Amino acid sequence: MTYQQSKFTKTFLRDFGIVLAVLALVGLGPALFLTHKAQRDVSKTYIEQSTDRAANEFQLIGTATANTVRIVRQWAQSGLLSLDKPEEMNHLLFPIMLEDKQYHGISIADTEGRSYYISNADGQLKTSFTDFQGGSRQDLNQTWEGDQLLEEETLKSDYDPRSRPWFYPSLGSDEVHWTDAYIFFDYHVVGVTASSSVKVDGPDGYQLVIAFDLSLHGLYTDIQGMQPSPNSQVMILRRDESLYTIDPESGAAFTSLSKSKNELAQKAHAAWRNTERDQKIVSIRHDGKIWWCGFRSLSKEKNTWVGVTVPEEDTIESVSERRSMLVVFGLLSVVLASGLAGFLANRQHRGQGGPTVPFDPEQADASVREMIESGESKRREFKSTMRVNLHTNKPGKEIETAWLKGVAAFLNT
């Protein structure tokens, strides 16, 4: 490689690096940023759509249940509900159970420990009246089809409604109290209970508690099916950090998150908890992928949360096309940078007014002769040390010109 070629190569590589860096900053940098921002925006949209939908469905059911509890409470205030004659409440409460399938049961209980419970089992209504008989608790269990009594039996019981989580929190309050989600003992399904109380007039001054068991099995199943993308996951988490799970054999259950085998749920909850449990979208790395995670409370009490985790690769429908576009853009940038760097390097190494004449140190004489023969240009000018008129002892351009003409004439002979 000659000296001129080496110098050209260095200039080319320098210009190539500069041009490529400029193109990357101007084009590739914003492209990557916008792609990442698009992924985050889509992830946020995916998560918010699922969590908002779940919260809205729960709130719709919850609002309807709360209104029903208030209506039944007014019946109790009017004296239409009494545990002294429990069967007389059937004509009021049976239609509610038959029409609203989401209700798992209705309880009317008092501070003396008596209770009347109505449940729906495959279209047949069952009632259980718990009372004291002979100093012990007994359950009068009856099965109804409409207003017709099909069968009944009396059994000893240890059930005390005052031990239920919905009883004492609702005493002395006109508001509707909601329990945390829990597993109903009899059917092993998840649900919550909405309750309210009313003070019954009389010398004893005892209170009646109206409680509606709202089954969440269908809602939770629907929520877990609200996967916004093929590889996403939806989880239901209680405020005590218990994860809702369904086992084919044992049924529904709440499992402590720390004992759960769901590593993704653990990571998502830990990252979200560090954000002070707001509704921000957080990112985690799991199984070699980036996941976007978000949580939303199902109710204003914030006792149950829905979490959605979405892998980043699911949030862009044409992720391969976007990556291909970035690759093509990168290749075009390299080609453009190469061409522009070559143009700049070539322009730098040749004169604009004449042809390029390389100088070869190993053949200096021949190179000098070739330069002189090519003549002057905008980048090459001949100078002479012979600038002084020996007769006048003064410098002059005519002396330099005359000397150069003599040299040129000598070389041309």
C-alpha positions in Angstrom: 0.0 0.0 0.0 1.5 3.4 -1.0 1.6 6.4 1.2 -1.3 8.1 -0.6 -3.4 5.0 -0.4 -2.7 4.7 3.3 -3.6 8.3 3.9 -6.8 7.9 1.9 -7.8 4.8 3.9 -7.3 6.7 7.2 -9.4 9.6 6.0 -12.1 7.3 4.7 -12.4 5.4 8.0 -12.5 8.6 9.9 -15.2 10.2 7.8 -17.1 6.9 7.7 -17.3 6.7 11.5 -18.4 10.3 11.8 -21.1 10.0 9.1 -22.4 6.7 10.6 -22.6 8.1 14.1 -24.5 11.1 12.8 -27.0 8.9 10.9 -27.5 6.7 14.0 -28.2 9.7 16.2 -30.5 11.3 13.6 -32.4 8.3 12.5 -31.7 5.0 14.3 -31.7 6.5 17.8 -35.2 8.1 17.5 -36.5 4.9 15.8 -35.4 2.7 18.7 -36.8 5.2 21.2 -40.2 5.4 19.4 -40.4 1.6 19.1 -39.7 1.2 22.9 -42.3 3.9 23.6 -44.8 2.2 21.4 -44.2 -1.1 23.2 -44.7 0.6 26.6 -47.9 2.4 25.4 -49.4 -0.7 23.9 -48.5 -2.7 27.1 -50.2 0.0 29.2 -53.2 -0.2 27.0 -53.4 -4.0 27.1 -53.1 -4.0 30.9 -55.5 -1.2 31.6 -58.1 -2.6 29.3 -58.1 -5.9 31.1 -57.9 -4.5 34.6 -60.5 -1.8 33.9 -62.9 -4.4 32.4 -62.5 -6.7 35.5 -63.0 -3.8 37.9 -66.1 -2.5 36.0 -67.7 -5.9 36.0 -67.1 -6.3 39.7 -68.4 -2.9 40.5 -71.6 -3.5 38.4 -72.3 -6.6 40.4 -71.3 -5.0 43.6 -73.5 -2.0 43.0 -76.5 -4.1 42.3 -75.9 -6.3 45.4 -75.5 -3.2 47.6 -78.8 -1.8 46.4 -80.6 -5.1 47.0 -79.2 -5.2 50.6 -80.5 -1.8 51.2 -84.0 -2.8 50.0 -84.1 -5.9 52.2 -82.9 -3.7 55.1 -85.9 -1.4 54.6 -88.1 -4.5 54.7 -86.6 -5.4 58.1 -87.2 -1.9 59.3 -90.8 -2.1 58.3 -91.2 -5.4 60.2 -91.5 -7.6 57.2 -88.6 -9.7 58.2 -88.6 -11.6 61.5 -86.8 -14.7 62.8 -89.9 -15.5 65.0 -91.7 -16.6 61.8 -88.9 -17.4 59.3 -91.1 -19.1 56.7 -93.0 -15.9 56.2 -89.9 -14.3 54.7 -89.9 -16.8 51.9 -92.2 -15.0 49.6 -89.9 -11.9 49.7 -86.5 -13.6 49.5 -87.2 -16.6 47.3 -87.8 -14.4 44.1 -84.4 -12.7 44.7 -82.6 -16.1 44.9 -84.3 -17.4 41.8 -83.8 -14.3 39.6 -80.2 -13.4 40.6 -78.1 -16.4 40.0 -74.9 -14.7 41.3 -76.3 -14.8 44.8 -74.9 -17.9 46.6 -77.1 -17.4 49.7 -79.0 -14.9 51.9 -78.7 -14.8 55.7 -80.9 -13.1 58.2 -79.3 -13.4 61.6 -79.6 -11.6 65.0 -77.4 -10.8 68.0 -78.9 -13.8 69.9 -77.3 -16.3 67.5 -80.4 -17.2 65.5 -80.1 -17.5 61.7 -82.2 -18.1 58.6 -80.2 -19.0 55.5 -81.5 -19.5 52.0 -79.4 -21.1 49.2 -80.1 -22.2 45.6 -79.1 -25.8 44.7 -79.8 -26.8 41.1 -83.0 -24.8 40.9 -84.2 -26.0 44.3 -84.2 -23.6 47.2 -82.9 -24.8 50.5 -83.5 -23.1 53.9 -81.7 -23.7 57.2 -83.1 -22.2 60.3 -80.7 -22.2 63.3 -82.3 -21.8 66.7 -82.0 -23.0 70.3 -84.0 -26.0 71.2 -83.6 -27.6 74.7 -80.4 -25.6 75.4 -78.6 -26.8 72.2 -78.4 -25.5 68.7 -80.5 -27.2 66.0 -80.8 -26.7 62.3 -84.2 -27.1 60.6 -83.2 -27.9 57.0 -85.9 -27.7 54.3 -86.0 -28.1 50.6 -88.5 -26.1 48.5 -89.7 -26.1 44.9 -91.4 -22.8 44.6 -93.8 -22.5 47.6 -94.0 -26.3 48.0 -92.1 -27.9 50.8 -90.4 -31.1 49.5 -88.6 -32.4 52.5 -87.2 -31.3 55.9 -85.0 -32.6 58.6 -83.7 -31.4 62.0 -80.1 -31.8 62.9 -77.8 -30.7 65.7 -75.7 -27.8 64.8 -72.6 -25.9 65.9 -73.2 -23.0 63.5 -73.2 -19.6 65.0 -73.7 -16.7 62.6 -72.0 -14.3 65.0 -68.7 -16.0 64.2 -69.0 -15.2 60.5 -66.8 -12.4 59.1 -69.8 -10.4 57.9 -71.7 -10.2 61.2 -70.0 -7.9 63.7 -68.4 -5.4 61.2 -71.9 -4.5 60.0 -73.6 -4.0 63.5 -74.8 -0.5 64.2 -74.2 0.8 60.7 -76.5 1.8 58.0 -73.8 1.3 55.4 -73.2 -1.9 53.4 -70.1 -3.7 54.6 -68.1 -5.9 52.3 -65.9 -8.8 53.4 -62.7 -9.8 51.8 -63.0 -12.6 49.3 -63.0 -16.0 50.9 -64.0 -19.6 50.2 -67.5 -20.6 51.0 -67.4 -23.6 53.2 -70.3 -25.6 51.8 -69.6 -25.4 48.0 -65.9 -24.5 48.0 -66.3 -21.6 45.7 -64.9 -18.1 46.1 -67.1 -15.2 47.1 -67.7 -12.1 49.2 -70.5 -11.1 51.5 -72.3 -7.8 51.7 -74.1 -7.1 54.9 -75.9 -4.4 56.8 -77.8 -4.2 60.1 -81.0 -2.8 61.5 -82.1 -2.3 65.1 -85.4 -4.1 65.7 -87.8 -2.3 68.0 -88.5 -4.1 71.2 -87.5 -4.4 74.9 -84.4 -6.4 74.0 -83.1 -4.0 71.4 -81.4 -6.7 69.4 -80.3 -6.2 65.9 -80.9 -8.1 62.7 -78.1 -8.5 60.2 -78.9 -8.9 56.5 -76.1 -10.6 54.5 -75.9 -11.6 50.9 -73.3 -14.1 49.8 -72.1 -13.1 46.3 -70.4 -15.9 44.5 -67.4 -14.7 42.5 -66.6 -18.0 40.9 -68.0 -17.0 37.5 -66.5 -13.5 37.7 -63.1 -14.8 38.7 -63.2 -17.4 36.0 -64.1 -14.6 33.5 -61.4 -12.4 34.8 -58.7 -15.1 34.5 -59.9 -15.6 30.9 -59.3 -11.9 30.1 -55.9 -12.5 28.7 -55.1 -9.6 26.4 -52.5 -11.6 24.5 -51.7 -15.3 24.0 -48.8 -15.4 26.5 -50.1 -13.0 29.1 -51.3 -14.0 32.6 -54.1 -12.6 34.8 -54.0 -13.1 38.5 -56.3 -12.3 41.4 -54.6 -11.2 44.6 -56.1 -10.5 48.0 -54.7 -7.7 50.2 -53.2 -10.2 52.6 -51.0 -11.3 49.6 -53.0 -14.5 49.0 -53.2 -15.7 45.4 -56.4 -17.1 44.1 -56.0 -20.6 42.6 -58.2 -23.4 41.4 -57.2 -27.0 42.0 -59.0 -29.6 39.9 -59.3 -31.8 43.0 -59.7 -29.5 46.0 -61.4 -26.6 44.2 -60.9 -22.9 44.8 -58.4 -21.7 47.4 -56.3 -18.7 48.4 -52.7 -19.5 48.6 -50.0 -17.4 50.2 -48.0 -15.7 47.5 -44.8 -16.6 49.2 -45.7 -20.3 49.0 -47.0 -20.2 45.5 -45.1 -21.8 42.6 -46.0 -18.9 40.4 -42.6 -17.2 40.1 -44.0 -14.6 37.6 -46.7 -13.5 40.0 -44.1 -13.2 42.8 -41.8 -11.0 40.7 -44.7 -8.9 39.4 -46.1 -8.3 42.9 -42.7 -7.4 44.3 -42.0 -4.9 41.6 -45.5 -3.4 41.9 -45.3 -3.2 45.7 -42.1 -1.1 45.5 -44.2 1.5 43.6 -46.3 2.1 46.7 -49.2 0.0 45.3 -50.5 2.6 42.8 -51.7 2.0 39.3 -48.4 2.4 37.6 -47.2 0.0 35.0 -43.9 -1.7 35.9 -41.5 -3.9 34.0 -39.7 -7.0 35.2 -37.5 -9.6 33.6 -38.6 -13.2 33.8 -37.6 -16.3 31.8 -35.3 -14.3 29.6 -38.1 -11.9 28.6 -39.3 -8.4 29.6 -42.8 -8.4 31.0 -45.1 -5.4 31.7 -47.2 -5.7 34.8 -50.1 -3.7 36.3 -52.6 -4.1 39.1 -56.0 -2.6 39.7 -58.3 -2.8 42.7 -61.6 -4.4 42.1 -63.3 -2.1 44.6 -62.8 1.1 46.5 -62.0 -0.9 49.7 -58.9 -2.2 47.8 -59.2 -5.6 49.4 -58.9 -7.5 46.1 -56.6 -6.7 43.2 -56.4 -7.9 39.6 -53.0 -8.2 38.1 -52.1 -8.6 34.4 -48.6 -9.5 33.1 -47.9 -9.2 29.4 -44.6 -10.2 27.7 -43.2 -7.3 25.7 -43.1 -9.4 22.6 -46.9 -9.8 22.7 -47.5 -6.1 22.7 -46.4 -5.4 19.1 -48.4 -7.3 16.5 -45.7 -6.9 13.8 -42.6 -7.0 16.0 -40.7 -9.0 13.3 -41.6 -6.4 10.7 -40.5 -3.6 12.9 -37.2 -5.3 13.6 -36.7 -5.9 9.9 -37.3 -2.3 9.2 -34.6 -1.4 11.8 -32.2 -3.8 10.2 -32.9 -2.4 6.7 -32.5 1.1 8.0 -29.1 0.1 9.6 -27.9 -1.4 6.3 -28.9 1.6 4.3 -27.1 3.8 6.9 -23.9 1.8 6.4 -24.2 2.1 2.6 -24.9 5.8 2.7 -22.2 6.4 5.2 -19.7 4.5 3.0 -20.6 6.5 -0.1 -20.5 9.8 1.6 -17.2 9.0 3.4 -15.6 7.9 0.1 -16.8 11.1 -1.6 -15.3 13.3 1.2 -12.1 11.4 1.3 -11.6 11.5 -2.5 -12.4 15.2 -2.6 -9.9 15.9 0.1 -7.1 14.0 -1.7 -7.6 15.6 -5.1 -7.4 19.1 -6.3 -10.5 20.8 -7.6 -8.5 22.4 -10.5 -6.4 19.5 -11.8 -6.0 15.8 -11.7 -4.6 14.0 -8.6 -0.9 13.2 -8.7 0.2 10.9 -5.9 3.6 11.3 -4.4 5.6 8.1 -3.9 8.5 8.6 -1.5 10.3 5.6 -3.0 10.3 7.2 -6.5 10.6 10.8 -5.5 12.2 12.0 -8.7 9.6 10.6 -10.9 6.8 11.9 -8.6 8.2 15.4 -8.7 8.5 15.3 -12.5 4.9 14.2 -12.8 3.7 17.0 -10.5 5.6 19.6 -12.6 4.2 18.2 -15.8 0.6 18.3 -14.5 1.0 22.0 -13.7 -0.5 24.1 -11.0 -4.0 23.8 -9.6 -6.1 25.3 -6.9 -4.5 22.9 -4.5 -1.0 22.9 -6.0 1.2 26.0 -6.5 4.9 26.1 -7.6 7.2 28.3 -5.5 10.8 29.2 -6.0 13.6 30.2 -3.7 14.9 32.4 -6.5 12.9 35.6 -5.8 15.6 38.4 -5.6 16.8 40.4 -8.5 20.5 40.3 -8.3 20.9 43.5 -10.2 18.6 45.6 -8.0 18.9 43.4 -4.9 15.1 43.6 -4.6 12.5 40.7 -4.6 10.2 40.4 -7.6 7.6 38.0 -8.9 9.0 38.3 -12.4 12.3 36.7 -11.2 10.4 33.7 -9.7 8.3 33.3 -12.9 11.4 33.5 -15.1 13.2 31.0 -13.1 10.3 28.5 -13.1 10.0 28.8 -16.8 13.7 28.0 -17.2 13.3 25.0 -15.0 10.3 23.8 -16.9 12.1 24.3 -20.3 15.0 22.4 -19.0 12.9 19.5 -17.9 11.0 19.4 -21.1 14.2 18.9 -23.2 
